[in-house]
Amino acid sequence: MAQDNNKDRLTPKQEMFCQHYVDIGNASEAYRLSYNCANMKPSVVNVKASELLKNGKITVRVNEIMAKRAEETKVDRKRVEEVLMCIVDLDPAEMYYVDEETGKVRLKSPNQMPTRMRKALKKIKNKLGEITYEFNGKTEAAALLAKMNGWEAPTTVNLTGKGELLLAPKKKD
C-alpha cells in the first residue's frame, strides 16, 4: 500500500506564512499576510502565529528556507578580495572621456564605466542634475586586504598602565 505523504506537506497558507516569516521576522505580521485576519483581535493573531511557530513542520520549513537563502547569498573570500582589488586599482583617469563634438572632458555615466570601476563605487548623488560619484577609499581597501592576508605588523600591548612593557625586565636603580 502506498504511503500518504500529504500529511507531511504544508498547506499553501502555511508555506506562505513560512516565506513571510523568513522575510520579515515577525510571526504575527507573517500570519496577517498569509491568513484572513479581518475579524481577529491582535491578541488572537499573536496566539495563532505563536502556535504555528511551535508546529514542527513549520519549524523545519522555516529552517530550510533560511538555510537555502544563506547559501544563495553567501559571499566568499574570492569575491570580497576581487571587490577590494577593484577599489585599490581604481584609476581616476578612467572616469572621464573627451567629447568628440565639443572637445570637452566629460564624466562617464555608470553604464559607460568598466565593471571594475562600478564595483569601486560607494554612492552616486544627483543634486538638481549635478551628478557626483563617491568611491570607496583605496587606503581602507588596501588595509582590509592586508588584514585578510595576515600582513599586519605585530603590535605590543602595554597592560600595566605604568609605561612599562609587560614581561620586560625591570631596571635596577
C-alpha positions, 0 to 999 in steps of 0.5 A: 500500500502506498504511503500518504505523504500529504500529511507531511506537506504544508498547506499553501497558507502555511508555506506562505506564512513560512516565506513571510516569516523568513522575510520579515521576522515577525510571526504575527505580521507573517500570519496577517499576510498569509491568513484572513485576519479581518475579524481577529483581535491582535491578541488572537493573531499573536496566539495563532502565529505563536502556535504555528511557530511551535508546529514542527513542520513549520519549524523545519520549513522555516529552517530550510528556507533560511538555510537555502537563502544563506547559501544563495547569498553567501559571499566568499573570500574570492569575491570580497578580495576581487571587490577590494582589488577593484577599489585599490586599482581604481584609476581616476583617469578612467572616469572621464572621456573627451567629447568628440563634438565639443572637445570637452572632458566629460564624466562617464555615466555608470553604464559607460564605466568598466565593471571594475570601476562600478564595483569601486563605487560607494554612492552616486548623488544627483543634486538638481542634475549635478551628478557626483560619484563617491568611491570607496577609499583605496587606503581602507581597501588596501588595509582590509586586504592586508588584514585578510592576508595576515600582513599586519605588523605585530603590535605590543600591548602595554597592560600595566598602565605604568609605561612599562612593557609587560614581561620586560625586565625591570631596571635596577636603580 
